[in-house]
Amino acid sequence: MSRPLNYAMLKYFTTVDEASVDDVMDALKGEYSNRRAFTREEMTSALMTAEKNGLIEEARIDLDDKDELLVYYRATDEQKQSINSYIK
């Protein structure tokens, strides 16, 4: 049985320097694309919630190829430790 999608999203940030919602979706699509919450809107909301809860932080902002705002997040070493202590 796989982890809940939000858990998998957080664990992903323990393995990369930074990522946007598109990066997260690309990395998790193989196992999670059939989940109801696997939409750009839902996953963006989950990332924003994780940021508000101090589990990840905003790294930078850029524009995608359609000139839409793209927010990149990262987890500091301390945040990675917190994530790894809660999610095995």
N, C-alpha and C positions, 0 to 999 in steps of 0.2 A: 504494500500500500504506500502510495506516495504522500509526501508532505502536503499540507494545505498550500495553496498558491501564494498567499502572503508570506508564509514561512520560506518557501523556495525563493521568492523575490529577495528577501532579506539575506538569506544564505548566499545568494549570487553576489551580493555586495562584499562578501568576505573574500571573494576570489578575484576581484578586479580592482583597478585603481579608480575608475569612475565609469558610470554608465547612464544612458538616457533610457526612457521608457521603451524606445524602439530596440535598444540593445538588450534589455531585459526580456522583451517579448521574443526576440530572435533566439536568445539563449534557451528559453524555456518552452518554445513552441512544440517541440517534439513530445513532451510529456504532458503539457497543460493546455494545448490549444483547443481541446474539446470542453474545457470548463466554461461555465456561463460568465464568469468574471474575467475571462481572458479577452478583454477589449482594451483598446488604448485608453479610453476614458476611465474605466474602472481601475486599471493598473496605475494610471497617473494619480488618481485619487488615493490609492494605497501608498504610493511613494510619498505623496504630500503628507499623509497621515504619519508615516514612519519618520519623516523629517520633523514634524511637529512634536513627536514623541521622543526625539533625540536619538533615534537609532541610526539615521543617516543624515548627511548634511548636503546642502547645495554646493556643487563644485564650480560650475560655470554655466553660462547661458549662451546659446548659439542659435543660428537659424538653420533650418533644414533646407533641402533643395526646393521646397515650395515656399520658402520665406516664412515659415511658421516657426514660432518660438519652440526651442528644444532645450529643456533643462537637464543638465547632467548632475548626478548625485554621486557621493562617495561615502564610504565608511572609514572613519579614522581607526587607528589601532585600538583605541579604547572602545569605540562602538563595535568593532569586529569582535572584541572579547565579550562584550555584552550579548551580542547576537549569538555567538557560539556557546555561551553559557546557558542561554534559554532554549536554543534550537540545536538539537544533536544531529 
